[in-house]
C-alpha cells in the first residue's frame, strides 16, 4: 500500500465499498478464527458474522476436551522421560524421574532435570482439571477466569455471565437472569440483585444528589432573560435575536433571544448556522438549570465559516451572562488561534472566563501549558520551548552532513560539481548558525 501511495483512510474506503468488513467502515487487524488471544470484540464479530468459522473453533476446542493423552499416560503407569543431572563421583546420575516423587532414586538428592511425559501422553489433564482448567481462548472472560467457547457464545447471545463451578450468581426472576458482573454467592443464595442495586442507590446516590441540589440552590447559575438583552431594528453583532439569511427555499430561522443578530463581520447567519446557534443557546440555558452539559460537533470544509461560527458562540455565551465561566477558544492554526484570542479581547469583561492557551493560544500550546508542563512539575522536570530550536536543528543537520562526508577531499577529486553544491549548502548552514 505504501508503494501505491495509499493511506489508511483510502483502505477504509475500499473495504467499505467492497463490503469486506461486517462492521462497514472498520479496518481490523487480521487474526486466525481460532487464535487463543482473540478479544471479546473479536469473538463477537466471529459469532455474529461468521457462524461457520465459530463452529470450527468450537470443534477445535472440543477436540482439546476429548483428548485422551492424559488417560494414555495414566494407563501406561505415569512414565516420565528425562535424566537426573546431579553429579555422583563427578558423573551425572542419569536416573529417570518417578511421577509423584521429588527425590531421585539414583542419587538420593532432589531430582534435577526434565520431567516430561512420553510422546502422545500428557502428565496433566489441562482441559478437565479442577484447578485452573485451560481453554482455547486464553483471555479472561467477564467472570475473571478463562471461559469455553460454549460459555462465550451464551454470554454473547444473552449477556448473562456464566457462574463459576460450585457457585451461583444472584439473579432477578423478573429479568430471567440479569448480568452478574462478578457478584457471587454460595448455592443457597436467594437475594434479588435488583434489591441490592436499589439499596446501593439509596445509600450512596441519594445523599450525593441532595448535596448537589443544595449547592445548586445556594449558588444557582444565573442566565440573562430576553428582557435583559439588547435588541434593535438595526441588526449587528452587538444586538440579539432577529432572523437568519433566507434558506434555499426562501424560509428564514427565528434566532434565539441571546444569539447575536449577525456574525462578527455584520452578515446575517445562514439558516444552517442559525439552527446550530439556537441549539447551543437552548443547551446552555438547560445546562444552567439542570447541570446537563451540551456538546456540538461540526463537520465542515475549509472556508465554510467555522471560525466565524465560533466567534458567534463566544458572543452567545457573553450575551447569556455565562462568560465568567471557563472558556477556551483555540485552533491548530496559529493565525486562527490569534484571531479567536482577539475576539475574546474585543468582547471584554463579558467573557472574563476566557483562558488563553499558552503564548500562541493554539492547541499545541494548550498541550504544553495544560498537560506537559504540569506533568513535568510533578516529576521535578522543567519543560519549556527551546527558543533556538531552528538553530539547534540546523546544527544537527550540519554535523550529520560533515559526518557523512568525512572523506571530503576524495569527493572533491571524484565529483567536483557535487562538492561545489555541498560547499554552498555548508556555507548557507554556517550563515544560519
RODO-2510 file (C-alpha; in nm, 4 decimals, decimal comma):
residues 433
     n   res          X          Y          Z
     1     x     0,0000     0,0000     0,0000
     2     x     0,2920     0,2314     0,0631
     3     x     0,4148     0,1750    -0,2928
     4     x     0,0660     0,2619    -0,4221
     5     x     0,0710     0,5862    -0,2175
     6     x    -0,2433     0,4751    -0,0327
     7     x    -0,3316     0,5885     0,3168
     8     x    -0,5239     0,4028     0,5848
     9     x    -0,8267     0,6180     0,5001
    10     x    -0,8071     0,5027     0,1356
    11     x    -0,8040     0,1420     0,2531
    12     x    -1,1081     0,2047     0,4706
    13     x    -1,2994     0,3438     0,1727
    14     x    -1,2120     0,0419    -0,0434
    15     x    -1,3120    -0,2070     0,2276
    16     x    -1,6352    -0,0195     0,2895
    17     x    -1,7146    -0,0051    -0,0834
    18     x    -1,6443    -0,3776    -0,1297
    19     x    -1,8335    -0,4642     0,1921
    20     x    -1,5392    -0,6736     0,3086
    21     x    -1,5804    -0,5808     0,6736
    22     x    -1,9031    -0,6732     0,8558
    23     x    -1,8755    -0,3524     1,0530
    24     x    -1,8861    -0,1430     0,7362
    25     x    -1,6185     0,1205     0,7900
    26     x    -1,3946    -0,0610     1,0376
    27     x    -1,0483    -0,1768     0,9287
    28     x    -0,9479    -0,4572     1,1603
    29     x    -0,6234    -0,6397     1,2151
    30     x    -0,6355    -0,9893     1,0689
    31     x    -0,6234    -1,2915     1,3006
    32     x    -0,6992    -1,6638     1,2903
    33     x    -1,0537    -1,7542     1,3894
    34     x    -0,9105    -1,9958     1,6477
    35     x    -0,6441    -1,7562     1,7811
    36     x    -0,6133    -1,8027     2,1617
    37     x    -0,5647    -1,4273     2,2033
    38     x    -0,8868    -1,3142     2,0332
    39     x    -1,0560    -1,0369     2,2319
    40     x    -1,4230    -1,0218     2,3289
    41     x    -1,4784    -0,7894     2,0333
    42     x    -1,3137    -1,0435     1,8011
    43     x    -1,5299    -1,3234     1,9393
    44     x    -1,8492    -1,1200     1,8983
    45     x    -1,7575    -1,0419     1,5388
    46     x    -1,6811    -1,4083     1,4711
    47     x    -2,0028    -1,5411     1,6265
    48     x    -2,2350    -1,2800     1,4778
    49     x    -2,0904    -1,2636     1,1258
    50     x    -1,9011    -1,5890     1,0679
    51     x    -2,1021    -1,8678     1,2346
    52     x    -1,9324    -2,1375     1,0222
    53     x    -1,5868    -2,0355     1,1478
    54     x    -1,7248    -2,0126     1,5009
    55     x    -1,8423    -2,3740     1,4751
    56     x    -1,4956    -2,4784     1,3540
    57     x    -1,3349    -2,3076     1,6543
    58     x    -1,5802    -2,4910     1,8842
    59     x    -1,4786    -2,8207     1,7190
    60     x    -1,1102    -2,7440     1,7821
    61     x    -1,1773    -2,6765     2,1498
    62     x    -1,3974    -2,9846     2,1806
    63     x    -1,1129    -3,1968     2,0426
    64     x    -0,8988    -3,0487     2,3182
    65     x    -1,1618    -3,1523     2,5758
    66     x    -1,1929    -3,5037     2,4304
    67     x    -0,8180    -3,5595     2,4102
    68     x    -0,7118    -3,8953     2,5593
    69     x    -0,3394    -3,8180     2,6006
    70     x    -0,3730    -3,7823     2,9774
    71     x    -0,5622    -4,1119     3,0070
    72     x    -0,2946    -4,2746     2,7916
    73     x    -0,0351    -4,1597     3,0449
    74     x    -0,2372    -4,2974     3,3352
    75     x    -0,2890    -4,6295     3,1586
    76     x     0,0863    -4,6583     3,0903
    77     x     0,1679    -4,6204     3,4599
    78     x     0,2614    -4,2476     3,4578
    79     x     0,6008    -4,2812     3,2865
    80     x     0,8297    -3,9760     3,2605
    81     x     1,1160    -3,9003     3,0248
    82     x     1,4260    -3,7193     3,1483
    83     x     1,7503    -3,7833     3,3325
    84     x     1,8813    -3,6557     3,6642
    85     x     2,1699    -3,4094     3,6219
    86     x     2,3030    -3,4345     3,9787
    87     x     2,6724    -3,5302     3,9998
    88     x     2,7743    -3,8514     4,1749
    89     x     3,1527    -3,9044     4,1903
    90     x     3,1925    -3,6378     3,9188
    91     x     2,9490    -3,8236     3,6922
    92     x     2,5880    -3,7441     3,6095
    93     x     2,3338    -3,9573     3,7923
    94     x     2,1237    -4,0145     3,4739
    95     x     1,8399    -4,1795     3,6712
    96     x     1,4898    -4,1383     3,5216
    97     x     1,2318    -3,9417     3,7258
    98     x     0,9379    -4,1078     3,9011
    99     x     0,5950    -3,9415     3,8940
   100     x     0,4965    -3,8025     4,2334
   101     x     0,8453    -3,8231     4,3823
   102     x     1,0692    -3,5200     4,4289
   103     x     1,3805    -3,7154     4,5245
   104     x     1,5903    -3,9098     4,2752
   105     x     1,6118    -4,2834     4,3441
   106     x     1,9632    -4,2981     4,2000
   107     x     2,1467    -4,0286     4,3964
   108     x     1,9033    -3,9709     4,6825
   109     x     1,9067    -3,5961     4,6187
   110     x     1,6261    -3,3752     4,4908
   111     x     1,5711    -3,4622     4,1266
   112     x     1,7413    -3,2146     3,8926
   113     x     1,6355    -3,2441     3,5316
   114     x     1,3476    -3,2596     3,2827
   115     x     1,0186    -3,4254     3,3782
   116     x     0,8245    -3,4869     3,0575
   117     x     0,5604    -3,7403     2,9623
   118     x     0,6478    -3,9546     2,6563
   119     x     0,5240    -3,8559     2,3122
   120     x     0,1478    -3,8965     2,2805
   121     x     0,0934    -3,8623     2,6560
   122     x     0,0122    -3,5714     2,8883
   123     x     0,1102    -3,5724     3,2539
   124     x    -0,1639    -3,3156     3,3179
   125     x    -0,5295    -3,3105     3,2117
   126     x    -0,5169    -2,9447     3,1138
   127     x    -0,8768    -2,9094     2,9960
   128     x    -1,0581    -3,1021     3,2682
   129     x    -0,8501    -3,0466     3,5826
   130     x    -1,0313    -2,8982     3,8812
   131     x    -0,7875    -2,6108     3,9401
   132     x    -0,7274    -2,3564     3,6632
   133     x    -0,8664    -2,5602     3,3710
   134     x    -0,7361    -2,4404     3,0346
   135     x    -0,9494    -2,3253     2,7428
   136     x    -0,8863    -2,2411     2,3775
   137     x    -0,9314    -1,8650     2,4377
   138     x    -0,6542    -1,7523     2,6713
   139     x    -0,8058    -1,4164     2,7632
   140     x    -1,0099    -1,3947     3,0825
   141     x    -1,3812    -1,3504     3,0329
   142     x    -1,6255    -1,1358     3,2366
   143     x    -1,6071    -1,3986     3,5139
   144     x    -1,2410    -1,3081     3,5679
   145     x    -1,1261    -1,6519     3,4522
   146     x    -1,0955    -1,8480     3,1271
   147     x    -1,4204    -1,9465     2,9546
   148     x    -1,5015    -2,2147     2,6985
   149     x    -1,6344    -2,1103     2,3579
   150     x    -1,9728    -2,2507     2,4565
   151     x    -1,9744    -2,0165     2,7578
   152     x    -1,8550    -1,7288     2,5404
   153     x    -2,1359    -1,7994     2,2931
   154     x    -2,4041    -1,7985     2,5644
   155     x    -2,2603    -1,4787     2,7105
   156     x    -2,2561    -1,3032     2,3702
   157     x    -2,6125    -1,4158     2,2905
   158     x    -2,7756    -1,3447     2,6272
   159     x    -2,5456    -1,1050     2,8133
   160     x    -2,5590    -1,3382     3,1154
   161     x    -2,2245    -1,4068     3,2793
   162     x    -2,1751    -1,7798     3,3448
   163     x    -2,1366    -1,8840     3,7080
   164     x    -1,8064    -2,0458     3,8103
   165     x    -1,8309    -2,4083     3,9129
   166     x    -1,9686    -2,4536     4,2681
   167     x    -2,1140    -2,1021     4,2811
   168     x    -2,4301    -1,9319     4,1662
   169     x    -2,4821    -1,5731     4,0587
   170     x    -2,7541    -1,3541     4,2035
   171     x    -3,0449    -1,3245     3,9668
   172     x    -3,3781    -1,1489     3,9414
   173     x    -3,6701    -1,3661     3,8348
   174     x    -3,8182    -1,0632     3,6661
   175     x    -3,5390    -1,0359     3,4081
   176     x    -3,4631    -1,4047     3,3601
   177     x    -3,1034    -1,3858     3,4748
   178     x    -2,9519    -1,0395     3,4912
   179     x    -2,5878    -0,9765     3,4053
   180     x    -2,3900    -1,0721     3,7152
   181     x    -2,0622    -0,8773     3,6810
   182     x    -1,8937    -1,0960     3,9382
   183     x    -2,1413    -1,0701     4,2306
   184     x    -2,1048    -1,4285     4,3530
   185     x    -2,2632    -1,6132     4,6419
   186     x    -2,2988    -1,9750     4,7504
   187     x    -2,5537    -2,2208     4,6097
   188     x    -2,8167    -2,1201     4,8657
   189     x    -2,8149    -1,7520     4,7716
   190     x    -3,1625    -1,6161     4,7018
   191     x    -3,1232    -1,2392     4,7269
   192     x    -3,2599    -1,0309     4,4394
   193     x    -2,9887    -0,8344     4,2600
   194     x    -3,2446    -0,5600     4,1899
   195     x    -3,2889    -0,5135     4,5647
   196     x    -2,9142    -0,4744     4,6119
   197     x    -2,8980    -0,2156     4,3318
   198     x    -3,1763    -0,0121     4,4967
   199     x    -3,0044    -0,0338     4,8347
   200     x    -2,6718     0,0854     4,6902
   201     x    -2,8505     0,3673     4,5089
   202     x    -3,0281     0,4980     4,8175
   203     x    -2,7240     0,4602     5,0440
   204     x    -2,4739     0,6295     4,8111
   205     x    -2,6516     0,8279     4,5439
   206     x    -2,9444     0,9934     4,7243
   207     x    -2,7246     1,1833     4,9763
   208     x    -2,4944     1,2902     4,6934
   209     x    -2,7871     1,4165     4,4867
   210     x    -2,9189     1,6092     4,7860
   211     x    -2,5792     1,7745     4,8370
   212     x    -2,5583     1,8714     4,4686
   213     x    -2,9103     2,0119     4,4680
   214     x    -2,8388     2,2074     4,7879
   215     x    -2,5267     2,3602     4,6346
   216     x    -2,7217     2,4479     4,3213
   217     x    -2,9872     2,6229     4,5286
   218     x    -2,7239     2,8144     4,7256
   219     x    -2,5200     2,9073     4,4162
   220     x    -2,7514     2,8957     4,1138
   221     x    -2,6182     2,9632     3,7652
   222     x    -2,7987     3,2761     3,6515
   223     x    -2,8842     3,3191     3,2846
   224     x    -2,9930     3,6501     3,1356
   225     x    -3,3510     3,6608     3,0150
   226     x    -3,4733     3,8191     2,6932
   227     x    -3,5733     4,1347     2,8792
   228     x    -3,2118     4,1825     2,9939
   229     x    -3,0617     4,1629     2,6435
   230     x    -3,0363     4,4418     2,3866
   231     x    -3,2412     4,4105     2,0703
   232     x    -3,2627     4,6607     1,7858
   233     x    -3,4174     4,7137     1,4462
   234     x    -3,0624     4,7645     1,3165
   235     x    -2,9118     4,4143     1,3461
   236     x    -2,5434     4,3843     1,4306
   237     x    -2,3009     4,1654     1,6241
   238     x    -2,3862     4,3680     1,9372
   239     x    -2,7635     4,3127     1,9151
   240     x    -2,9543     3,9862     1,9614
   241     x    -3,2391     3,7962     1,8028
   242     x    -3,3910     3,8527     1,4629
   243     x    -3,3919     3,6346     1,1526
   244     x    -3,1331     3,4305     0,9656
   245     x    -3,0494     3,4716     0,5991
   246     x    -3,3046     3,3034     0,3684
   247     x    -3,2557     2,9319     0,3071
   248     x    -3,2644     2,7812    -0,0440
   249     x    -3,6433     2,7634    -0,0223
   250     x    -3,6689     3,1263     0,0892
   251     x    -3,7582     3,0485     0,4520
   252     x    -3,5760     3,2050     0,7482
   253     x    -3,4986     3,0891     1,1025
   254     x    -3,6043     3,2875     1,4095
   255     x    -3,2924     3,3431     1,6226
   256     x    -3,2868     3,2704     1,9959
   257     x    -3,3090     3,5889     2,2016
   258     x    -2,9396     3,5593     2,3041
   259     x    -2,7931     3,4760     1,9614
   260     x    -2,6147     3,7763     1,8055
   261     x    -2,8216     3,9198     1,5206
   262     x    -2,5316     3,8945     1,2738
   263     x    -2,1876     3,7406     1,2672
   264     x    -1,8801     3,9442     1,3614
   265     x    -1,8473     4,0681     1,0006
   266     x    -2,2013     4,2102     1,0010
   267     x    -2,3549     3,9455     0,7749
   268     x    -2,6679     3,7510     0,8765
   269     x    -2,6218     3,3913     0,9869
   270     x    -2,7050     3,1231     0,7342
   271     x    -3,0092     2,9086     0,8125
   272     x    -2,7806     2,6154     0,8980
   273     x    -2,5719     2,8284     1,1348
   274     x    -2,8871     2,9687     1,2929
   275     x    -3,0134     2,6188     1,3757
   276     x    -2,6813     2,5318     1,5387
   277     x    -2,6652     2,8554     1,7388
   278     x    -3,0239     2,8119     1,8587
   279     x    -2,9455     2,4588     1,9735
   280     x    -2,6432     2,5826     2,1672
   281     x    -2,8405     2,8689     2,3243
   282     x    -3,1103     2,6312     2,4471
   283     x    -2,8421     2,3840     2,5602
   284     x    -2,6586     2,6499     2,7608
   285     x    -2,9804     2,7528     2,9354
   286     x    -3,0631     2,3893     3,0099
   287     x    -2,7093     2,3366     3,1473
   288     x    -2,7535     2,6327     3,3820
   289     x    -3,0841     2,4907     3,5088
   290     x    -3,0071     2,1163     3,5253
   291     x    -2,6297     2,0772     3,5052
   292     x    -2,6575     1,8618     3,1907
   293     x    -2,3769     1,9664     2,9514
   294     x    -2,4281     2,0481     2,5840
   295     x    -2,1981     1,9120     2,3123
   296     x    -2,1955     2,0083     1,9457
   297     x    -1,9659     1,8638     1,6768
   298     x    -1,9464     2,0343     1,3387
   299     x    -1,8027     1,8829     1,0212
   300     x    -1,7383     2,1441     0,7528
   301     x    -1,4999     2,2125     0,4654
   302     x    -1,2344     2,4825     0,4656
   303     x    -1,3687     2,8348     0,4219
   304     x    -1,7254     2,7453     0,5207
   305     x    -1,7283     2,9792     0,8213
   306     x    -1,6275     2,7591     1,1164
   307     x    -1,4137     3,0312     1,2772
   308     x    -1,6869     3,2915     1,2290
   309     x    -1,9336     3,0483     1,3879
   310     x    -1,7085     3,0017     1,6919
   311     x    -1,6921     3,3795     1,7345
   312     x    -2,0729     3,3880     1,7377
   313     x    -2,0771     3,1121     2,0021
   314     x    -1,8403     3,3177     2,2201
   315     x    -2,0692     3,6190     2,1854
   316     x    -2,3699     3,3985     2,2672
   317     x    -2,2064     3,2894     2,5933
   318     x    -2,1394     3,6512     2,6839
   319     x    -2,4988     3,7526     2,5969
   320     x    -2,6375     3,4824     2,8296
   321     x    -2,4178     3,6062     3,1136
   322     x    -2,2142     3,2830     3,1183
   323     x    -1,8876     3,4419     3,0075
   324     x    -1,7431     3,4334     3,3591
   325     x    -1,7127     3,0538     3,3397
   326     x    -1,4000     2,8926     3,1929
   327     x    -1,4000     2,9447     2,8157
   328     x    -1,1378     2,8141     2,5724
   329     x    -1,1264     2,9392     2,2113
   330     x    -0,8379     2,7707     2,0322
   331     x    -0,7297     2,6188     1,6999
   332     x    -0,4344     2,4344     1,5471
   333     x    -0,3715     2,7182     1,3016
   334     x    -0,1751     2,9952     1,4733
   335     x    -0,3471     3,2732     1,2748
   336     x    -0,6974     3,1460     1,3577
   337     x    -0,5973     3,0982     1,7224
   338     x    -0,4719     3,4578     1,7317
   339     x    -0,7968     3,5766     1,5726
   340     x    -1,0045     3,3911     1,8346
   341     x    -0,7924     3,5423     2,1094
   342     x    -0,8669     3,8878     1,9701
   343     x    -1,2411     3,8124     1,9692
   344     x    -1,2242     3,7370     2,3427
   345     x    -1,0350     4,0627     2,3965
   346     x    -1,2945     4,2593     2,1956
   347     x    -1,5863     4,1083     2,3896
   348     x    -1,4065     4,2188     2,7055
   349     x    -1,5375     4,1732     3,0589
   350     x    -1,8486     3,9897     2,9381
   351     x    -1,6142     3,6987     2,8518
   352     x    -1,3900     3,7209     3,1584
   353     x    -1,3663     3,3418     3,1827
   354     x    -1,1633     3,3171     2,8617
   355     x    -0,8372     3,1277     2,9134
   356     x    -0,5566     3,1902     2,6657
   357     x    -0,3708     2,8711     2,5772
   358     x    -0,0015     2,9371     2,6290
   359     x     0,1657     3,2108     2,4315
   360     x     0,0020     3,1463     2,0921
   361     x    -0,3450     3,0246     2,2032
   362     x    -0,3049     2,7161     1,9795
   363     x    -0,4000     2,3575     2,0603
   364     x    -0,0284     2,2740     2,0623
   365     x     0,0341     2,5433     2,3219
   366     x    -0,2581     2,4037     2,5245
   367     x    -0,0926     2,0627     2,5277
   368     x     0,2267     2,2226     2,6546
   369     x     0,0786     2,4557     2,9158
   370     x    -0,2107     2,2392     3,0373
   371     x    -0,0598     1,8891     3,0202
   372     x     0,3165     1,8668     2,9692
   373     x     0,4311     2,1477     3,1982
   374     x     0,2108     2,0454     3,4972
   375     x     0,3119     1,6803     3,4495
   376     x     0,6772     1,7829     3,4365
   377     x     0,6488     1,9908     3,7543
   378     x     0,5051     1,6912     3,9379
   379     x     0,8205     1,4973     3,8468
   380     x     1,0559     1,7887     3,9104
   381     x     1,1248     1,8489     3,5392
   382     x     1,1135     2,1975     3,3872
   383     x     0,9572     2,1637     3,0400
   384     x     0,9786     2,4680     2,8144
   385     x     1,0016     2,5565     2,4454
   386     x     1,3537     2,5921     2,3095
   387     x     1,3708     2,9441     2,1678
   388     x     1,6643     2,8420     1,9460
   389     x     1,5194     2,5177     1,8134
   390     x     1,5677     2,6181     1,4471
   391     x     1,9353     2,6984     1,5097
   392     x     1,9851     2,3746     1,7034
   393     x     1,8175     2,1669     1,4313
   394     x     2,0431     2,3299     1,1731
   395     x     2,3459     2,2339     1,3821
   396     x     2,2284     1,8725     1,3874
   397     x     2,1895     1,8725     1,0088
   398     x     2,5323     2,0315     0,9643
   399     x     2,7004     1,7791     1,1925
   400     x     2,5334     1,4932     1,0049
   401     x     2,6492     1,6366     0,6737
   402     x     3,0074     1,6689     0,7926
   403     x     2,9985     1,3167     0,9352
   404     x     2,8618     1,1671     0,6137
   405     x     3,1307     1,3325     0,4046
   406     x     3,4357     1,2730     0,6204
   407     x     3,6317     1,1849     0,3073
   408     x     3,5626     1,5302     0,1679
   409     x     3,8912     1,5613    -0,0222
   410     x     3,8223     1,2408    -0,2151
   411     x     3,4769     1,3744    -0,3023
   412     x     3,6292     1,6930    -0,4466
   413     x     3,8566     1,4893    -0,6688
   414     x     3,5880     1,2491    -0,7884
   415     x     3,2807     1,4752    -0,8159
   416     x     3,3761     1,8455    -0,8427
   417     x     3,0197     1,9582    -0,9243
   418     x     2,8674     1,7707    -0,6297
   419     x     3,1355     1,9064    -0,3987
   420     x     3,0637     2,2582    -0,5164
   421     x     2,6949     2,2241    -0,4350
   422     x     2,7823     2,0764    -0,0966
   423     x     3,0117     2,3740    -0,0320
   424     x     2,7190     2,6083    -0,0976
   425     x     2,4928     2,4157     0,1411
   426     x     2,7518     2,4123     0,4169
   427     x     2,8176     2,7839     0,3769
   428     x     2,4435     2,8521     0,3945
   429     x     2,4109     2,6475     0,7145
   430     x     2,7085     2,8241     0,8683
   431     x     2,5477     3,1600     0,7881
   432     x     2,2295     3,0435     0,9581
   433     x     2,4292     2,9414     1,2646
***
